[in-house]
Amino acid sequence: MGGKYSRMVSVRVVAATNRNLEEAVRDRTFREDLYYRLNVFPINLPPLRQRRGDVEHLARYFLRKFALGMGKAVPGFTEYVLACMEQYRWPGNVRELENMVERMVNIAREGQPVDESCLPAHMLVASRRSDMRRENHGAAENVGADSGLLVARETESIIDALRSTHGNMRAAAGLLGVSRGGLYLKIKRLGIDVAQWRK
């Protein structure tokens, strides 16, 4: 609505985009003067696939939120589910993670952690493809090597790390220089029982 008198207002504009505005200005697809008006305090939010350490924290937060909202006891995630979530690329970023956790809480069994049966099919397929790529890459690097000896050494290294950290997966992964999800998948593939080193 119009008015007869001027009024003083104080506003703050918060703008967000998934485009690179500097490139858009260079390509003349975004107005340069508007860019410099908006570009006061830029905050770069990298995609979730570049913030692997945030996936578990966000997933646990969303699980508590939805379990509370549904009045459902869901104590957490299995290590396998966490490993799959850490390796997934998250094309839909945090919104996709939130929606996926809500779905998993809906179908999880009362009083049981979210397990493999709750994962959507596309995430299981992506996880298995990732495992196959890693195994094929490892095989290509070790052509002509004694695979039995390599497996034995890998198993020994993992057991040493688990023993020295009392079965703490995060600490063991740090010692070995791998992600916790990657370590879990190796442990599953090698059939190592982590429980025996936990206090």
Backbone as ProteinMPNN parsed JSONL, in Angstrom:
{"seq_chain_A": "MGGKYSRMVSVRVVAATNRNLEEAVRDRTFREDLYYRLNVFPINLPPLRQRRGDVEHLARYFLRKFALGMGKAVPGFTEYVLACMEQYRWPGNVRELENMVERMVNIAREGQPVDESCLPAHMLVASRRSDMRRENHGAAENVGADSGLLVARETESIIDALRSTHGNMRAAAGLLGVSRGGLYLKIKRLGIDVAQWRK", "coords_chain_A": {"N_chain_A": [[0.848, -1.183, 0.0], [0.428, 2.282, -0.681], [1.648, 5.45, 0.649], [1.496, 8.719, 2.192], [3.601, 9.804, 3.526], [7.12, 9.718, 4.215], [8.871, 7.016, 5.717], [11.218, 5.943, 8.118], [13.138, 3.079, 7.862], [14.766, 0.1, 8.955], [16.627, -2.369, 7.597], [17.904, -5.672, 6.975], [19.453, -7.509, 4.541], [19.473, -10.858, 3.73], [20.882, -13.113, 1.657], [20.902, -16.057, -0.35], [22.5, -18.536, -2.38], [23.131, -21.201, -4.715], [24.898, -20.842, -6.672], [28.026, -19.782, -8.153], [28.703, -16.648, -7.632], [30.721, -14.846, -8.324], [31.774, -15.918, -10.671], [29.429, -15.735, -12.169], [29.136, -12.98, -12.377], [31.395, -12.386, -13.908], [30.665, -13.719, -16.215], [28.605, -12.193, -16.98], [26.011, -12.811, -16.241], [24.936, -12.115, -13.908], [24.155, -9.18, -12.158], [26.727, -6.847, -11.707], [26.772, -4.583, -9.998], [24.766, -5.206, -8.166], [25.823, -7.478, -7.01], [28.018, -6.436, -5.572], [26.664, -4.861, -3.765], [25.364, -6.75, -2.23], [27.422, -8.338, -1.273], [28.597, -8.227, 1.495], [29.141, -9.632, 3.903], [30.168, -12.481, 3.275], [29.313, -15.939, 3.58], [30.531, -19.074, 3.265], [29.082, -22.135, 2.603], [30.012, -25.265, 2.535], [29.177, -28.24, 0.611], [27.527, -31.145, 2.026], [28.908, -33.494, 1.44], [31.504, -32.712, 1.559], [31.915, -32.352, 4.18], [32.433, -34.552, 5.971], [32.747, -35.224, 8.673], [30.559, -34.05, 9.855], [28.309, -35.507, 9.266], [27.584, -37.717, 10.937], [27.038, -36.384, 13.395], [24.899, -34.677, 12.689], [23.052, -36.595, 11.835], [22.541, -38.002, 14.222], [21.419, -35.945, 15.71], [19.052, -35.412, 14.211], [17.843, -37.898, 14.481], [17.248, -38.001, 17.256], [15.457, -35.862, 17.344], [13.288, -36.699, 15.646], [12.578, -39.166, 16.775], [11.726, -38.37, 19.299], [9.565, -36.734, 18.555], [7.87, -38.65, 17.488], [7.397, -40.182, 19.644], [8.915, -42.485, 20.081], [11.162, -45.069, 20.933], [14.299, -45.082, 19.853], [17.425, -46.075, 19.907], [19.77, -45.368, 18.465], [22.165, -45.639, 15.755], [23.331, -48.47, 13.88], [26.786, -49.491, 13.476], [27.288, -50.118, 10.833], [25.304, -48.723, 9.387], [26.017, -46.086, 10.007], [28.514, -46.038, 8.75], [27.76, -46.35, 6.058], [26.311, -43.973, 5.717], [28.33, -42.085, 6.087], [29.885, -42.498, 3.828], [28.245, -41.933, 1.687], [27.27, -39.64, -0.945], [25.472, -37.501, -0.667], [23.733, -35.766, -2.456], [21.522, -34.138, -2.065], [22.195, -32.705, 0.138], [21.937, -31.373, 3.52], [19.164, -31.341, 3.859], [18.359, -33.657, 2.51], [19.573, -35.593, 4.13], [18.189, -35.151, 6.544], [15.535, -35.83, 5.803], [15.928, -38.509, 5.141], [16.711, -39.646, 7.579], [14.368, -39.228, 9.035], [12.649, -40.956, 7.667], [13.907, -43.412, 8.242], [13.659, -43.565, 11.02], [10.925, -43.805, 11.197], [10.488, -46.418, 10.219], [12.077, -47.991, 11.79], [12.531, -50.564, 14.27], [10.868, -50.585, 17.386], [12.721, -49.645, 20.188], [15.068, -50.638, 19.118], [18.243, -50.118, 17.467], [18.693, -48.142, 14.459], [19.052, -50.089, 11.657], [20.583, -51.947, 8.91], [18.362, -52.76, 7.444], [16.719, -50.584, 7.397], [17.796, -48.77, 5.673], [17.567, -46.896, 2.635], [17.241, -48.314, -0.659], [18.874, -47.176, -2.689], [21.005, -46.101, -1.285], [22.267, -48.336, -0.195], [23.09, -49.581, -2.557], [24.898, -47.638, -3.511], [26.811, -47.744, -1.477], [27.789, -50.361, -1.753], [28.865, -50.22, -4.313], [30.909, -48.401, -3.831], [32.509, -49.905, -2.102], [33.303, -51.932, -3.885], [34.77, -50.446, -5.779], [36.881, -49.578, -4.157], [38.038, -52.018, -3.422], [38.783, -53.006, -5.952], [40.584, -51.045, -6.713], [42.539, -51.38, -4.768], [43.327, -53.961, -5.438], [44.413, -53.542, -7.96], [46.637, -52.014, -7.321], [48.193, -53.84, -6.057], [49.063, -55.875, -7.724], [50.467, -58.982, -8.382], [51.413, -59.231, -5.834], [51.513, -61.011, -2.704], [48.452, -61.841, -1.808], [47.341, -63.081, 0.424], [49.231, -62.6, 2.44], [49.089, -59.814, 2.535], [46.463, -59.414, 3.45], [46.712, -60.595, 5.951], [48.553, -58.882, 7.17], [47.123, -56.488, 7.125], [44.961, -57.181, 8.755], [46.336, -57.664, 11.143], [47.356, -55.103, 11.702], [44.984, -53.658, 12.117], [43.925, -55.018, 14.325], [45.935, -54.476, 16.227], [45.59, -51.696, 16.465], [42.979, -51.578, 17.468], [43.317, -52.952, 19.866], [45.078, -51.258, 21.253], [43.493, -49.029, 21.588], [41.421, -49.89, 23.061], [39.188, -50.867, 21.698], [37.956, -48.599, 20.681], [36.477, -47.214, 18.042], [36.689, -44.756, 16.647], [39.122, -43.673, 17.597], [40.861, -45.732, 16.841], [40.61, -45.655, 14.067], [41.773, -43.164, 13.628], [44.447, -43.707, 14.372], [45.129, -45.476, 12.348], [44.839, -43.94, 10.137], [42.536, -43.802, 8.552], [39.043, -43.36, 7.595], [36.38, -43.605, 10.015], [34.143, -44.953, 9.07], [35.269, -46.313, 6.886], [37.05, -47.983, 8.255], [35.25, -49.543, 9.717], [33.98, -50.98, 7.679], [36.146, -52.46, 6.694], [36.67, -54.033, 8.935], [34.337, -55.521, 9.051], [34.534, -56.909, 6.628], [36.837, -58.419, 7.089], [36.077, -59.934, 9.196], [36.534, -59.327, 11.91], [36.2, -59.261, 15.406], [35.185, -56.701, 17.289], [34.287, -56.344, 19.858], [35.731, -57.797, 21.758], [37.885, -56.264, 22.539], [36.89, -54.142, 23.869], [36.351, -52.422, 26.918]], "CA_chain_A": [[0.0, 0.0, 0.0], [1.174, 3.52, -0.726], [1.465, 6.355, 1.78], [1.819, 10.11, 1.892], [4.776, 10.273, 4.246], [8.287, 8.832, 4.256], [9.117, 6.366, 7.006], [12.552, 5.375, 8.258], [13.131, 1.64, 8.146], [16.089, -0.524, 9.05], [16.501, -3.75, 7.105], [19.127, -6.416, 6.668], [19.16, -8.465, 3.481], [20.229, -12.108, 3.759], [20.652, -13.778, 0.366], [21.595, -17.341, -0.483], [22.473, -19.109, -3.719], [24.053, -22.32, -4.926], [25.73, -20.478, -7.812], [29.233, -19.009, -7.9], [28.33, -15.319, -8.129], [31.869, -14.203, -8.964], [31.768, -16.398, -12.064], [28.238, -15.198, -12.839], [29.432, -11.574, -12.71], [32.338, -12.407, -15.043], [29.926, -14.179, -17.398], [27.545, -11.196, -17.198], [24.689, -13.381, -15.984], [24.483, -11.53, -12.642], [24.528, -7.758, -12.165], [27.906, -6.559, -10.896], [26.461, -3.624, -8.935], [23.985, -5.905, -7.152], [26.743, -8.381, -6.313], [28.803, -5.681, -4.59], [25.752, -4.412, -2.713], [25.044, -7.893, -1.363], [28.619, -9.034, -0.81], [29.138, -7.561, 2.675], [29.699, -10.636, 4.819], [29.862, -13.777, 2.647], [29.523, -17.175, 4.344], [30.562, -20.215, 2.354], [28.6, -23.383, 3.198], [30.366, -26.373, 1.636], [28.181, -29.321, 0.602], [27.686, -32.145, 3.082], [29.907, -34.493, 1.047], [32.816, -32.176, 1.929], [31.93, -32.198, 5.65], [32.163, -35.913, 6.417], [32.641, -35.282, 10.129], [29.273, -33.518, 10.311], [27.205, -36.407, 8.925], [27.148, -38.478, 12.115], [26.455, -35.469, 14.383], [23.592, -34.259, 12.192], [22.157, -37.764, 11.822], [22.132, -38.271, 15.606], [20.506, -34.856, 16.096], [17.753, -35.637, 13.57], [17.239, -39.095, 15.06], [16.633, -37.61, 18.537], [14.319, -34.987, 17.047], [12.144, -37.433, 15.114], [12.161, -40.187, 17.737], [10.963, -37.662, 20.322], [8.307, -36.307, 17.949], [7.014, -39.811, 17.255], [7.24, -40.922, 20.887], [9.44, -43.807, 19.763], [12.502, -45.307, 21.475], [15.265, -45.549, 18.85], [18.653, -45.701, 20.616], [20.87, -44.866, 17.641], [22.414, -46.302, 14.476], [24.389, -49.483, 13.892], [28.031, -49.009, 12.866], [27.197, -50.266, 9.375], [24.488, -47.62, 8.872], [26.845, -44.879, 10.094], [29.538, -46.131, 7.706], [27.096, -46.074, 4.776], [25.971, -42.549, 5.652], [29.563, -41.312, 5.936], [30.422, -42.658, 2.475], [27.274, -41.467, 0.69], [27.65, -38.306, -1.457], [24.472, -36.521, -0.245], [23.449, -34.73, -3.452], [20.504, -33.223, -1.534], [22.761, -32.042, 1.317], [21.378, -31.605, 4.856], [17.732, -31.643, 3.73], [18.242, -35.074, 2.161], [19.917, -36.358, 5.335], [17.079, -35.015, 7.49], [14.403, -36.628, 5.311], [16.272, -39.925, 5.204], [16.663, -40.074, 8.98], [12.948, -39.294, 9.412], [12.13, -42.202, 7.088], [14.472, -44.555, 8.948], [13.052, -43.618, 12.352], [9.558, -44.305, 10.995], [10.412, -47.86, 9.978], [12.914, -48.718, 12.75], [11.807, -51.309, 15.293], [10.837, -49.96, 18.708], [13.773, -50.066, 21.113], [16.222, -51.166, 18.388], [18.92, -49.099, 16.654], [18.454, -48.142, 13.015], [19.989, -51.035, 11.058], [20.669, -51.998, 7.448], [17.033, -52.94, 6.846], [16.056, -49.271, 7.314], [18.453, -47.945, 4.659], [16.952, -46.941, 1.309], [17.977, -49.174, -1.593], [19.908, -46.466, -3.452], [22.184, -45.909, -0.435], [22.945, -49.631, -0.132], [23.751, -49.774, -3.858], [26.038, -46.717, -3.551], [27.812, -48.254, -0.545], [28.422, -51.558, -2.328], [29.709, -49.776, -5.435], [32.09, -47.793, -3.24], [33.344, -51.015, -1.622], [33.882, -52.608, -5.037], [35.807, -49.573, -6.344], [38.02, -49.582, -3.254], [38.689, -53.317, -3.523], [39.415, -53.098, -7.264], [41.73, -50.139, -6.687], [43.558, -52.054, -3.962], [43.829, -55.103, -6.202], [45.248, -53.019, -9.051], [47.897, -51.534, -6.759], [48.953, -54.943, -5.477], [49.183, -56.961, -8.695], [51.686, -59.756, -8.204], [51.746, -59.345, -4.416], [50.879, -62.136, -2.017], [47.245, -61.273, -1.211], [47.16, -63.653, 1.76], [50.12, -61.877, 3.35], [48.559, -58.458, 2.683], [45.287, -59.494, 4.321], [47.194, -60.887, 7.303], [49.159, -57.652, 7.716], [46.042, -55.523, 7.356], [44.234, -57.657, 9.931], [47.205, -57.455, 12.308], [47.399, -53.658, 11.973], [43.69, -53.253, 12.667], [43.822, -55.582, 15.675], [46.834, -53.703, 17.093], [44.967, -50.393, 16.719], [41.821, -51.801, 18.337], [43.806, -53.339, 21.195], [45.67, -50.1, 21.938], [42.448, -48.028, 21.864], [40.359, -50.593, 23.802], [38.012, -51.039, 20.848], [37.358, -47.314, 20.297], [36.559, -47.176, 16.579], [37.154, -43.446, 16.17], [40.545, -43.562, 17.902], [41.58, -46.706, 16.02], [40.636, -45.114, 12.703], [42.774, -42.095, 13.642], [45.771, -44.326, 14.377], [45.365, -46.134, 11.057], [44.758, -42.951, 9.065], [41.382, -44.051, 7.687], [37.796, -42.883, 8.188], [35.75, -44.599, 10.878], [33.3, -45.772, 8.212], [36.14, -47.212, 6.135], [37.553, -48.993, 9.186], [34.167, -50.478, 10.039], [33.767, -51.871, 6.529], [37.272, -53.393, 6.668], [36.463, -54.968, 10.046], [33.263, -56.438, 8.652], [35.047, -57.769, 5.559], [37.849, -59.33, 7.629], [35.476, -60.752, 10.252], [37.156, -59.032, 13.209], [35.237, -58.999, 16.489], [35.662, -55.532, 18.039], [33.789, -56.391, 21.247], [36.671, -58.417, 22.691], [38.849, -55.288, 23.044], [36.207, -53.08, 24.59], [36.312, -52.669, 28.362]], "C_chain_A": [[0.884, 1.233, 0.0], [0.916, 4.363, 0.506], [1.885, 7.748, 1.39], [3.144, 10.534, 2.484], [5.901, 9.224, 4.195], [8.432, 8.241, 5.652], [10.538, 5.797, 6.998], [12.418, 3.89, 8.584], [14.576, 1.143, 8.216], [15.936, -1.979, 8.636], [17.884, -4.36, 6.938], [18.759, -7.49, 5.653], [20.076, -9.683, 3.635], [19.88, -12.865, 2.479], [21.45, -15.066, 0.317], [21.463, -17.848, -1.91], [23.398, -20.307, -3.774], [24.958, -22.063, -6.121], [26.985, -19.741, -7.34], [29.005, -17.617, -8.494], [29.494, -14.582, -8.771], [31.966, -14.621, -10.432], [30.589, -15.82, -12.83], [28.438, -13.74, -13.228], [30.365, -11.52, -13.911], [31.642, -12.806, -16.338], [28.787, -13.237, -17.775], [26.144, -11.809, -17.089], [24.147, -12.935, -14.629], [25.017, -10.109, -12.588], [25.672, -7.485, -11.19], [27.586, -5.615, -9.744], [25.671, -4.284, -7.811], [24.871, -6.843, -6.343], [27.502, -7.62, -5.227], [27.933, -5.061, -3.5], [25.475, -5.53, -1.708], [26.266, -8.47, -0.658], [29.293, -8.3, 0.353], [29.84, -8.565, 3.587], [29.383, -12.025, 4.259], [30.177, -14.951, 3.575], [29.449, -18.333, 3.363], [30.117, -21.469, 3.098], [28.94, -24.528, 2.253], [29.316, -27.47, 1.687], [28.526, -30.38, 1.643], [28.751, -33.174, 2.73], [31.33, -34.02, 1.357], [32.945, -31.979, 3.434], [31.615, -33.548, 6.276], [31.978, -35.999, 7.929], [31.312, -34.802, 10.66], [28.126, -34.513, 10.131], [26.684, -37.131, 10.155], [26.462, -37.572, 13.139], [25.049, -35.026, 13.962], [22.595, -35.414, 12.227], [21.651, -38.069, 13.232], [21.155, -37.196, 16.1], [19.109, -35.093, 15.514], [17.062, -36.874, 14.147], [16.549, -38.759, 16.384], [15.373, -36.787, 18.306], [13.096, -35.79, 16.604], [11.657, -38.519, 16.067], [11.321, -39.554, 18.84], [9.598, -37.256, 19.782], [7.334, -37.457, 17.738], [6.744, -40.599, 18.539], [7.77, -42.339, 20.763], [10.853, -43.938, 20.318], [13.388, -45.9, 20.384], [16.64, -45.132, 19.363], [19.794, -45.167, 19.767], [20.947, -45.607, 16.321], [23.426, -47.424, 14.678], [25.623, -48.885, 13.215], [27.957, -49.087, 11.343], [26.41, -49.111, 8.762], [25.294, -46.32, 8.913], [27.913, -44.874, 9.009], [28.944, -45.819, 6.334], [26.785, -44.586, 4.634], [27.215, -41.689, 5.467], [30.094, -41.376, 4.512], [29.501, -42.098, 1.385], [27.577, -40.017, 0.29], [26.681, -37.183, -1.093], [24.243, -35.416, -1.277], [22.398, -33.728, -2.98], [20.916, -32.529, -0.254], [21.975, -32.336, 2.604], [19.889, -31.949, 4.79], [17.516, -33.122, 3.392], [18.538, -35.949, 3.374], [18.775, -36.323, 6.343], [15.896, -35.892, 7.076], [14.681, -38.126, 5.415], [16.213, -40.454, 6.636], [15.21, -40.173, 9.45], [12.329, -40.592, 8.901], [12.62, -43.404, 7.887], [13.885, -44.697, 10.352], [11.629, -44.169, 12.249], [9.509, -45.821, 10.901], [11.291, -48.672, 10.935], [12.041, -49.434, 13.776], [11.937, -50.609, 16.642], [11.933, -50.543, 19.6], [15.023, -50.604, 20.456], [16.912, -50.044, 17.614], [18.542, -49.216, 15.186], [19.501, -49.051, 12.376], [19.885, -51.027, 9.536], [19.306, -52.106, 6.778], [16.29, -51.621, 6.677], [16.647, -48.388, 6.219], [17.692, -48.02, 3.335], [17.851, -47.701, 0.332], [19.102, -48.431, -2.298], [21.158, -46.23, -2.619], [22.965, -47.213, -0.295], [23.713, -49.898, -1.423], [25.002, -48.902, -3.94], [27.162, -47.215, -2.653], [28.537, -49.455, -1.127], [29.306, -51.195, -3.517], [31.014, -49.18, -4.913], [33.058, -48.869, -2.742], [34.05, -51.704, -2.79], [34.993, -51.771, -5.674], [37.065, -49.614, -5.494], [38.792, -50.909, -3.361], [39.409, -53.471, -4.851], [40.659, -52.228, -7.332], [42.873, -50.786, -5.917], [44.171, -53.226, -4.708], [44.77, -54.644, -7.306], [46.602, -52.565, -8.536], [48.797, -52.678, -6.306], [49.059, -56.139, -6.416], [50.522, -57.67, -8.47], [52.077, -59.922, -6.748], [51.02, -60.543, -3.823], [49.672, -61.607, -1.268], [47.003, -61.815, 0.182], [48.001, -62.926, 2.791], [49.61, -60.465, 3.601], [47.358, -58.445, 3.624], [45.719, -59.722, 5.76], [47.782, -59.635, 7.947], [48.105, -56.601, 8.016], [45.271, -55.896, 8.615], [45.037, -57.388, 11.197], [47.254, -55.983, 12.694], [46.107, -53.184, 12.631], [43.538, -53.765, 14.093], [44.716, -54.827, 16.65], [46.211, -52.36, 17.467], [43.776, -50.539, 17.661], [42.258, -52.15, 19.758], [44.322, -52.11, 21.951], [44.647, -49.023, 22.275], [41.263, -48.635, 22.611], [39.055, -50.657, 22.999], [37.324, -49.751, 20.448], [37.561, -47.119, 18.791], [37.122, -45.86, 16.057], [38.659, -43.293, 16.395], [41.373, -44.521, 17.048], [41.694, -46.216, 14.577], [41.675, -44.007, 12.586], [44.193, -42.644, 13.601], [46.129, -44.905, 13.005], [45.319, -45.164, 9.881], [43.649, -43.21, 8.071], [40.139, -43.462, 8.354], [37.202, -43.98, 9.054], [34.861, -45.528, 10.056], [34.125, -46.78, 7.416], [36.684, -48.33, 7.007], [36.467, -50.015, 9.503], [33.956, -51.479, 8.903], [34.902, -52.89, 6.394], [37.097, -54.468, 7.739], [35.399, -55.994, 9.688], [33.764, -57.421, 7.599], [36.02, -58.815, 6.099], [37.312, -60.206, 8.755], [36.108, -60.547, 11.617], [36.088, -58.685, 14.226], [35.789, -57.887, 17.376], [35.36, -55.665, 19.534], [34.849, -56.916, 22.214], [37.714, -57.432, 23.226], [38.197, -54.142, 23.808], [36.124, -53.428, 26.068], [34.881, -52.908, 28.806]], "O_chain_A": [[1.957, 1.239, 0.603], [0.057, 4.028, 1.322], [2.554, 7.943, 0.375], [3.757, 11.497, 2.023], [5.653, 8.019, 4.141], [8.142, 8.904, 6.648], [10.993, 5.243, 5.997], [11.667, 3.505, 9.48], [15.478, 1.713, 7.602], [15.192, -2.732, 9.264], [18.886, -3.661, 6.781], [17.853, -8.289, 5.889], [21.299, -9.55, 3.667], [18.722, -13.215, 2.25], [22.544, -15.153, 0.875], [20.448, -17.622, -2.57], [24.333, -20.421, -2.981], [25.701, -22.95, -6.543], [26.999, -19.15, -6.26], [29.101, -17.429, -9.706], [29.283, -13.772, -9.673], [32.205, -13.797, -11.315], [30.721, -15.456, -13.999], [27.969, -13.305, -14.279], [30.166, -10.719, -14.824], [31.972, -12.309, -17.415], [28.091, -13.457, -18.767], [25.212, -11.374, -17.766], [23.045, -13.317, -14.238], [26.173, -9.854, -12.925], [25.603, -7.838, -10.013], [28.07, -5.815, -8.63], [25.873, -3.968, -6.639], [24.69, -6.987, -5.134], [27.618, -8.094, -4.097], [28.431, -4.766, -2.414], [25.368, -5.294, -0.505], [26.152, -9.028, 0.433], [30.415, -7.811, 0.22], [30.987, -8.365, 3.986], [28.441, -12.676, 4.711], [31.193, -14.945, 4.27], [28.426, -18.544, 2.712], [30.71, -21.829, 4.115], [28.233, -24.743, 1.269], [28.633, -27.622, 2.699], [29.672, -30.492, 2.08], [29.432, -33.681, 3.621], [32.256, -34.83, 1.413], [33.97, -31.493, 3.912], [30.645, -33.68, 7.024], [31.143, -36.764, 8.411], [30.958, -35.106, 11.799], [27.085, -34.379, 10.774], [25.477, -37.158, 10.395], [25.426, -37.938, 13.692], [24.127, -35.002, 14.778], [21.437, -35.233, 12.602], [20.47, -38.361, 13.418], [20.196, -37.493, 16.813], [18.109, -34.991, 16.224], [15.839, -36.896, 14.286], [15.414, -39.172, 16.619], [14.357, -36.979, 18.974], [11.997, -35.589, 17.121], [10.455, -38.767, 16.16], [10.321, -40.128, 19.269], [8.587, -37.412, 20.466], [6.119, -37.269, 17.801], [5.97, -41.557, 18.538], [7.164, -43.283, 21.27], [11.657, -43.015, 20.186], [13.252, -47.072, 20.031], [16.997, -43.958, 19.267], [20.715, -44.559, 20.311], [19.951, -46.134, 15.825], [24.285, -47.334, 15.555], [25.525, -47.904, 12.478], [28.496, -48.228, 10.644], [26.806, -48.575, 7.727], [25.259, -45.54, 7.962], [28.191, -43.833, 8.414], [29.556, -45.106, 5.538], [26.97, -44.007, 3.564], [27.169, -40.675, 4.771], [30.692, -40.413, 4.033], [29.955, -41.823, 0.275], [28.088, -39.249, 1.105], [27.045, -36.012, -1.201], [24.528, -34.25, -1.003], [22.382, -32.587, -3.443], [20.11, -31.846, 0.377], [21.415, -33.422, 2.756], [19.407, -32.76, 5.58], [16.605, -33.76, 3.921], [17.838, -36.932, 3.621], [18.432, -37.35, 6.93], [15.327, -36.608, 7.9], [13.79, -38.912, 5.735], [15.73, -41.56, 6.881], [14.859, -41.098, 10.181], [11.575, -41.25, 9.618], [11.844, -44.313, 8.18], [13.644, -45.809, 10.82], [11.186, -44.915, 13.122], [8.596, -46.447, 11.439], [11.261, -49.902, 10.904], [10.95, -48.97, 14.11], [13.004, -50.103, 16.987], [12.058, -51.758, 19.748], [15.96, -50.993, 21.153], [16.248, -49.116, 17.153], [18.119, -50.279, 14.731], [20.7, -48.819, 12.531], [19.183, -50.2, 8.954], [19.114, -51.601, 5.672], [15.337, -51.541, 5.901], [16.06, -47.364, 5.872], [17.223, -49.093, 2.953], [19.072, -47.724, 0.487], [20.181, -48.993, -2.49], [22.258, -46.163, -3.166], [24.196, -47.196, -0.278], [24.845, -50.381, -1.391], [26.051, -49.366, -4.386], [28.334, -47.123, -3.017], [29.759, -49.562, -1.014], [30.368, -51.787, -3.71], [32.085, -49.418, -5.471], [34.269, -48.762, -2.932], [35.236, -52.022, -2.707], [36.032, -52.306, -6.063], [38.177, -49.677, -6.018], [40.023, -50.926, -3.387], [40.518, -54.002, -4.896], [41.665, -52.612, -7.929], [44.026, -50.75, -6.347], [45.376, -53.464, -4.629], [45.796, -55.274, -7.561], [47.61, -52.71, -9.228], [50.01, -52.513, -6.184], [49.136, -57.282, -5.966], [51.57, -57.031, -8.38], [52.993, -60.688, -6.449], [50.033, -61.024, -4.379], [49.821, -60.992, -0.213], [46.509, -61.09, 1.045], [47.534, -62.662, 3.899], [49.679, -59.964, 4.724], [47.245, -57.575, 4.487], [45.168, -59.121, 6.683], [47.54, -59.36, 9.122], [48.176, -55.908, 9.03], [44.963, -55.037, 9.441], [44.488, -56.938, 12.203], [47.198, -55.648, 13.877], [46.134, -52.406, 13.584], [43.077, -53.037, 14.972], [44.308, -54.562, 17.78], [46.282, -51.93, 18.618], [43.586, -49.713, 18.553], [41.65, -51.704, 20.731], [44.04, -51.939, 23.138], [44.892, -48.19, 23.148], [40.23, -47.988, 22.78], [37.964, -50.518, 23.553], [36.211, -49.793, 19.924], [38.679, -46.888, 18.331], [37.936, -45.85, 15.133], [39.384, -42.845, 15.507], [42.457, -44.167, 16.586], [42.744, -46.347, 13.948], [42.376, -43.911, 11.578], [45.046, -42.119, 12.886], [47.276, -44.831, 12.564], [45.709, -45.512, 8.766], [43.779, -42.889, 6.89], [40.171, -43.107, 9.533], [37.49, -45.159, 8.849], [34.82, -46.734, 10.299], [33.745, -47.943, 7.282], [36.776, -49.479, 6.575], [36.735, -51.216, 9.552], [33.777, -52.674, 9.14], [34.665, -54.041, 6.028], [37.337, -55.65, 7.497], [35.538, -57.181, 9.982], [33.464, -58.613, 7.66], [36.036, -59.954, 5.634], [38.001, -61.114, 9.22], [36.209, -61.491, 12.402], [35.178, -57.907, 13.942], [36.744, -58.098, 18.124], [36.103, -55.152, 20.37], [34.862, -56.518, 23.378], [38.361, -57.706, 24.237], [38.889, -53.27, 24.334], [35.861, -54.574, 26.434], [34.632, -53.135, 29.989]]}, "name": "protein", "num_of_chains": 1, "seq": "MGGKYSRMVSVRVVAATNRNLEEAVRDRTFREDLYYRLNVFPINLPPLRQRRGDVEHLARYFLRKFALGMGKAVPGFTEYVLACMEQYRWPGNVRELENMVERMVNIAREGQPVDESCLPAHMLVASRRSDMRRENHGAAENVGADSGLLVARETESIIDALRSTHGNMRAAAGLLGVSRGGLYLKIKRLGIDVAQWRK"}
